[in-house]
Amino acid sequence: MIISVDHGNKSIKTPNALFTSGLIVSEGLQGFKTDYICWNNKYYTLTEQRIAYLRDKTEDERFYVLTLFAIAKELERRKVPETLAPIDITLLVGLPPAHYEQLHSRFEQYFLRRREIVDFEYNGKYYSIRVSKVLSYPQAFAAAVTQFGTLKAHSVAYIIDIGGFTAGYLLLRNGEGDLSICDSLENGVILLYNRIKSRVAAEQDFLAVVESFEKGVITLYNGIASKCNALYARILEDCDIDEVIRNQPTVLPGEVQQLIRTMTNDFLTEFYNFLRERGVDVSTSKCVFAGGGSLLLRGMIERGNKVAFPIFIEDIHANARGYELLYQSEVAANGQQ
């Protein structure tokens, strides 16, 4: 059975499921009704509180457990019955293009686990699985593959992936990715969080928040929330910020809304400058935006009129679906799975 999982810093995606990259662990089942997994005599439940950023997601077991949730949700959707006989799974995963060469082997082994049998309970159902094969692909390029019919018409284009903690780009030539021309910025983001929390004060200009701009929508959230808390004694949720960015109805006062819009525009300006320093001029280049952050910011990107030829991959599941397309292409080329 083939299952693809896109391990985002903000959310986990399969071709059919979407949930926040956060969980809590306990010794017993929680009293409230929520999705849970029991594995290795511990209970894990999903939460809306994101895991702190990990460049290397193999540092501990949390992303493995999140992957068990993803697999379980796909098994449930496909109406696979409970079983004690192991289900063999080919797992398709991905990494940011700039991290791919360095991390892909470790990432694959993290899930493969010597092809051991893994038994777990998901919401009262019992499953036994064996991950017999793991293949990894570059994120963003995988998303672009879902639009290959459109993108192959462009001799040169850039796919721009704005995610939770990272943002980067990858060159496309006639729809094919060029991994020699890509970059991603995410260094020091935890330090940036601490700097924002400790230094942002009412008298500071908000540009101090993006002074050490590390990219990623979650960085934007934290900057806006800290600034609003300092200026207006308000603690914002991500969804409050989303409403303003998406121009949706909100209960926030006008001055807070304006602050969010101003900081978001400066966030984008800093990102465009990051790209320009690396030879990508959004005012003249074909730019294909992918990732949840790109979808969130789409309205402001379009209204800003700084990107001459924006194309948006609207499917939040595009990476996971792209992994499957890339795998199917490999199978067709090799003649076997």
Secondary structure, DSSP 4 states (H G I P E B T S, - for coil): -EEE-EE-SSEEE-SS-EEES-EEEESS--SS---EEEETTEEEEE-SSPPPP-SSTTSSSHHHHHHHHHHHHHHHHTTPPP-SSPEEEEEEEEE-HHHHHHHHHHHHHHHHGGG-EEEEEETTEEEEEEEEEEEEEETTHHHHHTTHHHHTT-SSEEEEEE-SS-EEEEEEETTEEEEEEEEEE-TTHHHHHHHHHHH--TTS-GGGTTTT---SHHHHHHHHHHHHHHHHS----HHHHHHHHTT----S-HHHHHHHHHHHHHHHHHHHHHHHHTT--TTTSEEEEESHHHHHHHHHHHHHT--SEEEE---TTHHHHHHHHHHHHHHHHHT--
